[in-house]
Amino acid sequence: MNNAIAPLEQARQTIGAYKGELLASLPSHLQDKGVGWLTSALSALRKNDFLLKCANQDPASLI
């Protein structure tokens, strides 16, 4: 059985792990829209394989 994590799931887990830091980095006028912002970030990763690869190679680049 292969225990490798699919690239999108790896990015989803990384975003989940850094959720607090990512939301805290938003400007105050976007604080209440944080969950939508994270959803948009995942959508961008899903649509762009190169961006997904970069995010998984350097998770800090998401912040």
C-alpha positions in Angstrom: 0.0 0.0 0.0 1.3 3.4 -0.9 1.4 5.9 2.0 2.4 8.9 -0.2 0.1 11.9 0.2 -1.4 13.3 -2.9 0.1 16.7 -3.7 -3.2 18.6 -3.2 -3.9 16.9 0.1 -0.3 17.7 1.2 -1.0 21.4 0.4 -4.4 21.2 2.2 -2.7 19.8 5.3 0.0 22.5 5.2 -2.6 25.2 4.9 -4.5 23.7 7.8 -1.4 23.5 9.9 -0.6 27.2 9.3 -4.2 28.4 9.3 -3.8 30.6 12.3 -0.7 32.3 10.9 -2.2 32.7 7.5 -5.4 34.3 8.9 -3.3 36.5 11.1 -1.4 37.8 8.1 -4.5 39.2 6.5 -5.2 42.9 6.7 -7.8 43.8 9.3 -10.5 44.5 6.6 -10.2 40.9 5.4 -10.1 39.2 8.8 -13.8 38.2 8.7 -13.2 36.7 5.2 -10.3 34.5 6.1 -11.9 31.1 5.5 -12.9 32.2 2.0 -9.4 33.4 1.4 -8.0 30.0 2.4 -10.5 28.3 0.1 -9.4 30.6 -2.8 -5.8 29.7 -2.1 -6.5 26.0 -2.3 -8.5 26.6 -5.5 -5.5 28.4 -7.0 -3.2 25.5 -6.1 -5.7 23.0 -7.6 -5.8 24.9 -10.9 -2.0 25.5 -11.3 0.2 22.4 -11.1 3.4 24.5 -11.0 2.1 26.6 -8.1 1.1 23.4 -6.2 4.5 21.9 -6.8 6.2 25.1 -5.5 3.9 25.2 -2.4 4.7 21.6 -1.5 8.4 22.0 -2.0 8.5 25.2 0.1 5.5 25.3 2.5 6.7 28.6 4.0 6.0 30.2 0.6 2.3 30.0 1.4 2.7 32.5 4.2 
